Amino acid sequence: MITQPTALTVPFELAPELEAHEPPEAHGRTRDDVRLLVSRSATRELSHHAFRDLTDLLLPGDLLVVNNSGTLPAAVAVDSQRTIHFSTAMPDGDWLVELRTGHGATTVPLHAGAPGDRVVLPGGATLTLSVRFSQRLWRARLSTAVIPYLLKYGAPIRYPYVPVAWSLAAYQTVFAVRPGSAEMPSAGRPFTSDVVTSLISRGIAVAPITLHTGVSSLEGGEDPYPESFDVPAPTARLVNLTRQSGGRVIAVGTTVVRALETAALRSDCLSGSCVSASAGWTSHVVTPQTGVAAVDGLLTGLHEPKSTHLWMLAAFATNDLLARSYQAAADLGYRWHEFGDVHLLLP
């Protein structure tokens, strides 16, 4: 068990009206028509913007690192009351899966099953449970190739705050080229080709990593678990050149921070503050205690008050600044979750 830092205390409850129940496209708007909260550690200032203002908030010479993992239709309905969420592909062909009970989006973890249990899925495929991996995840094996099966029989994972099913396209970012995530790397969702063009035209670079995300609905006290990642050599080189030349490395999403900080830990440079190309599995959890060595800023969604993602945010800003940011977001009606607004934490 990882020693958790002091939890962020935010004096509000996440009321239903603060949840994004559908993407902006449902209202005839574009993806980039969401709000952007900016918090600056140096001045402790907060400011409020449209996401399209991102280009003006960054500087020529900055580098945005994005996650190019594509979202899988990772939820498979077994029957009217049971659903399987396929979370993470393991190196030996097993998958981490979650058993859930309920109907549609209103499902909860199903704490059941035993090693050797078999679940017959649509199309006649059989899922065999092997060993329990965590409080609610099982290591399991499907009788056929998983990704082709999901593409035929699966649907995007959604939770009760999204009452209507949306197509898989709604859960893909503009950067998605490598399918493998159970849930969308959602910090990248507001980007459009126009926004990316504007960034590059101003001298702000964009480079990819890959980290395939698992299911995000971690239970209380459950540590983030290992995920597969790839920081390619060109991206590592750009990160190092950016920092050496005085630019800032801005991670688009907590997944990018995890990948880059893992690559920094595995780096062969003597200073320990540069990034080398790296791939494999990471169990690294970024907290205020670990700090950050490769990333200067973070663009991320708004997380629930008890989310483990807040451990990472606290590595970029003080608890007080985060609490002020979240209180301001709540007071001003920002929207939470994967279809909602975003938060830029700058030095």
N, C-alpha and C positions, 0 to 999 in steps of 0.2 A: 504494500500500500504506500502510495506517495504521500509525503507529508504536505497537506494542503496549506497554503497561506491563509491568512485571515480573510474571511469572506468579505466581499464588497457589500456594504450596507447602503441600500438605496431606499429612502422612505416613501415608497409607492408600491402598489400592487399592479401587476400587468392586467389591466382591465380589458375586456373584450374589444372595446372601441379603440384600443391602442394596437390591436393585432391587424396585420394585413391579411384579409381573408381571400384576396384574389390579386393577380398581377395588375399593374397599371393598364395593361392592354384591355382589360375587361371594361374599362371606362373610356376607351378610345384614345388613350394616351400612349406614348412610346415608353420603352424600357427606361430610358434615361430621365424620364419625368418623375423622379423621386427627389426627396430632400436629402441634404448633406449637412450634417453637424460636424464642425471642426473644433477640436480642442488642442491647444498649444501648451506644451509643458513649460517652455521657457518663460512665457508671459502669463500663464494660467488663464488665458482668455478663451472664451467660447464665441463662435460665430456661426451663422446659419445661412445656408446657400441652397441653390439648386444643384443637382449632381452635374449638370452641364457646365457649372463653374469650375470643375476640377482643374481644367487646363490653367486657369488663372491663379489657382491656389498652389500650384507646383512651380518649380523653377527650371529653366533650361539646364540640362546636365543632370537632372534627377532621373532615376530609373524606377519604373513600375515593374514588379515581378508578379506574374499572373499564373494561375493554375490552369493548365490546358486539359485537365481530366474531364471526360464527358460523363453525364449522368445516365445510369442504367434504369430501365423500368424494373426496379428491384423488389417490388411487392407482388406476391403471387397468392391469390385467394384460393384456399383449399376447399372451403365450403362457405356457407352463409355466416359462419361464426368463427372461422379460423383463417389466419393469414400468415404467410412466411415472408419475413424481410431478409433478403440476401444482403449481407453486409460487406464482407471482405474476402477476397480470394487469397488462399494460403498457397505457399510454394509447391506443396505436394498434391495439389488438386482439390483438397478440401475447401470448404467455405465456412466462414462464421455466419450463422443464421440466427434470427430471433423469431420465436414463436409468439404470435399475438392473437388475442381473442377479441371479438366484437364484430362490427359490421361497417364496411366502407372506411371512412377516415376515423371513426370513433372506435379505435382499437387500443388495447392496453397490453403490456407484456403478459404472456401466459407462462406462469411458473410451473411447468409440467414437463413430462417426458423423462425417458431413461435411456442410458446407452443401449444401442441396438434397435431402438424404436424406428419403425418405418412409417413414413407419411406418403401416401399416394397423392400426387399432384395432377392438375389438369394435363391431358395429353398422355397419361399413363406413366409419366416419369415418377421415380421413387427417390425420396430423400431419406437417407439413413443417418440417424443421430449417432455420433461417436462418443465424445466426452464433453462435459460442460466446461466452457471456456471462461465464463464470468458469471455474475449473478443471473444474467438473462440470456447470454449468448451461448449457443452450442457450436461445437465443431461438427460438421456434417459433410456428407458427400451425396451429390446428385448422380443419378444413373445415366445422365447424358451431359453433353457440354453445356455449361451453365449460361454463358452469355447468349448463344443462339436461342437457348430455351427461353430466357427472360425476354428477349426481343420479340418472341412469338406470344408468350403467355403472361408476361408481367405488365405492371403498371407503375408509374412513379409513386414512390412513398409519399404519403401525405398524412397530415395530422388533423385533429378535430377543428382547428382554427381555419382550415381550408375546406369548406363544406362541399364544394363542387370539384369534380375531377377535371384536371387540365391535361392537355396532351404532353407528351414527353418533350416536345419542342419548347414548352414554357419553362422547363427545368434545365435547359441547356444555356450555357453562356456563349458569347460570341467567340471565346477562345477554345471551346471544346473540340478536341481532335482525337483524344485517346480515351475511349469508353472504359469505365471501370469504377466510378463512384456510385455508392448506394444513394447518396443524397447530393444535391447540387452544391458545388463550391460557390455559395450564393453571393459572396462579396463581389464577384465579377459580373453578376447579372445585369446591373444597370448600364454596363458599357455597351455602346453601339459602334458600328463602323465609323460613324461621324465623329464620335468622341475620340476614338483611337486615332483617326486621321488628324484631328485637331491637336492632340498631344504630341504626335510625332512631328507635325509641322512646326511646333514651337520648340523642338529640341529636347523633348522628354521621351526617353527610350522606353520600350516595352520588351520584356524577355520572359520566356516561359519556364516553369518547372512542372512536374507532374506529381501530384499526391492524390491517390484514390481514397476518397473519404468513405468511412463506414457510416452506420446509422448514428444519428446525432443525439438521440433521446436517452442520454446516459442517466441512470438513476442516481439518487443521492449517495455519495460516498464511493461511486464507481469511478475508478481511474480511467482516463483515456487509454485506449489499447493500441497495439502496434498497427501501423499502416504502411503500405508500400509507397515508395517515392523515388523520384529521379531528378537530380539537379544536373543538367547536361553541361559539358565543358564550356560552350559559348556563353551560357548564362552565368556560370561561375566567374568567367573572365570579365564579363560586363559588371557584375557586382563589385569585383575588386577594383576595376578601373574607375568606376563611379566614385567609390569611397576615397580612392587615392587622389582623385582630381577635385575633391571637395563637394561632390554631388551627394544626394541623399537616396538611399535605397528604401522604397516604399513597397511593402508587401500588400498585395491585394488578397486579403483573407488570412485567417489564422492558419490554414493549411500551408500557405506559402512560408509563414514564419517558422512553422515546425520543420519544413523541409530545409530551408536555408540555415537555420540554427543547427540542425543535425549535420549538414554538410560542413559548417564551420567547426563543429566539434571533431569531425573526422579529418579536418584539413591537415595537410603536411607542412603548412607554413609555420615558421618559428613563432610568429607573433600571436597565433591563435585567434586573430581577428580577421582572417580572410577565409574565402570559401574555395574549396576544391570540388571538382566534379565528383558526385557521389550518388549511389543508387542502392536500393535494398529495402530494408525494413527499419522503421524508427519507432522507438518507444519513448523518445525524448519528450518531456512535458516542460514547456516554457512557463516559468513563474517569476515573481520578483526575486526569488533566491537565485535562480539560474542566470537571470539577466538575459540580454540579447547582445550578440557580438557582430552580427552581419546585417541587421535590419535597423533602420533609423525611424521609420514611421509605419503606420498600419491603417489600411482602409478595411473596414469590417462592418458587418451588420450590427443591429442592436440585439443584445443578448438578454435572456431572462435573468432576474436578479441573483439566482442561485446557480447559474450556469458555470460549468468548469472553464468555459472560454474566458471568463473574467480573470482567471489566474493569469492568463497570458496578457490580457490588457493591462493588468497591474504591473507588468514588466515595462510598460511604455509610459505610464502616467501614475501619479500618486492616487491613493484611495480617495482622497478628498476631491481631486479634479474629476475622477471618474464618477463619483457620486453626484457632483454638480452637473456633469454632462448628462447623466441619465435622468436626473430630476428635471433639467431643462427640456430634454426630449419628451418626457411625459407631460410636462406642463404645456408644451406647445403642440401636442398631438402628433408627434412623430409616430411612424408605424413600425412594428416589430416583425421579425421572422423573414423568411427567404424572399418574399415579395415586397418587403417593406423598404424603409429608408436606411441610409448608411452613415457611418461615423468615421471621420478621418482623424487619427491621432498623429500629430506632428511634434517634432522635438521642440 
